[in-house]
Amino acid sequence: MQRPKADNFTAISRTYNQVTGGATRDVGKFILSIAPKIDKSSHILDNACGTGIVSEEIRSIHKEAPIQAIDFSSGMIEVVRGLSEENNWESFDAKEMNGQELEFPDETFTHSISNFGIFMFPDSRKGLSEARRTLKTGGWIVVTSWSLVGWYQPLYAAFNRFKPNCNLFIPPKFPLWNTKQVAFNTLSEAGFKNVETLEYNTFAKQKNIETHVTLMTSSLKKQLMKDWPLTDISEFEAILRDEFEKVVEVDEEGNYAIKMNSLVSHGIK
Ligand SMILES: C[S@@+](CC[C@H](N)C(=O)[O-])C[C@H]1O[C@@H](n2cnc3c(N)ncnc32)[C@H](O)[C@@H]1O
């Protein structure tokens, strides 16, 4: 599977927060709990900001700390600008920009945060070198990645049951970031000091299994399944529902939760 392009992200920009089921937000909150102090004198980069989940979490605790959000998807930037206008965020700017070619001077930011961004860039090393260039000496970087995405297993199993051996779905691989050791090495080799990689496990939560299935298939229908007859789609959805039932956990609030395990790698320039 190829790395997603900006248009793929634009296509899901309106549903992204629901699709992720709170998983990236939960990791975003964890990031802020380990971040060096954020205050008015900070300058924070929200790199590959998506719909602005990390910026929103920062704003919920720091009203004034200057934030620069960037993303290469115009749709994502539209959503985050809407959020900022709705909430009258001050000292906030969002720009459409490639994280592999940041348009900021050297030594600009005190905090460089990329929540599930740099790890999926086509060239993560270039993304890290740009993040390092634009970070002040002594500034803090954090990059998160998934070591386990609970959706992949039921999706993979459902496709294999539907059309055995066709390899219709192959989970994307992010080899620089998928284990604690390699994520640690990747950040260290990019020149950061005091690197540490922490494991933080969370869940993508929906109100029922049907929502998990619908959210999955609605994006598949635009790509992989776009030419499938309706009967095939219904048959596949029934299989997928069955596979989701095998892995989903019901939490104390009655949510249907899928495991998402993250790696949180952070260090200092
Ligand atoms: C999984 S989302 C993460 C969004 C958000 N940071 C969060 O916490 O939920 C990945 C984001 O990376 C962006 N992205 C991927 N490659 C990029 C690149 N080369 N430059 C800038 N943004 C990129 C996508 O558009 C998408 O919004």
The ligand as a Gaussian input file, in Angstrom:
#p B3LYP/6-31G(d) Opt

LIG

0 1
 C       -3.046000      10.472000      11.126000
 S       -3.242000      12.179000      10.732000
 C       -2.757000      12.957000      12.261000
 C       -3.498000      14.243000      12.509000
 C       -3.345000      14.893000      13.868000
 N       -1.982000      15.285000      14.126000
 C       -3.890000      14.068000      15.005000
 O       -3.308000      14.140000      16.097000
 O       -4.921000      13.411000      14.872000
 C       -1.862000      12.448000       9.689000
 C       -1.800000      13.828000       9.111000
 O       -0.537000      13.964000       8.469000
 C       -0.712000      14.798000       7.339000
 N        0.468000      14.589000       6.478000
 C        0.878000      13.430000       5.907000
 N        2.004000      13.644000       5.189000
 C        2.307000      14.980000       5.317000
 C        3.369000      15.801000       4.845000
 N        4.337000      15.322000       4.064000
 N        3.358000      17.109000       5.210000
 C        2.387000      17.621000       5.995000
 N        1.358000      16.893000       6.464000
 C        1.328000      15.572000       6.147000
 C       -2.045000      14.341000       6.768000
 O       -2.629000      15.271000       5.903000
 C       -2.850000      14.119000       8.050000
 O       -3.594000      15.252000       8.395000

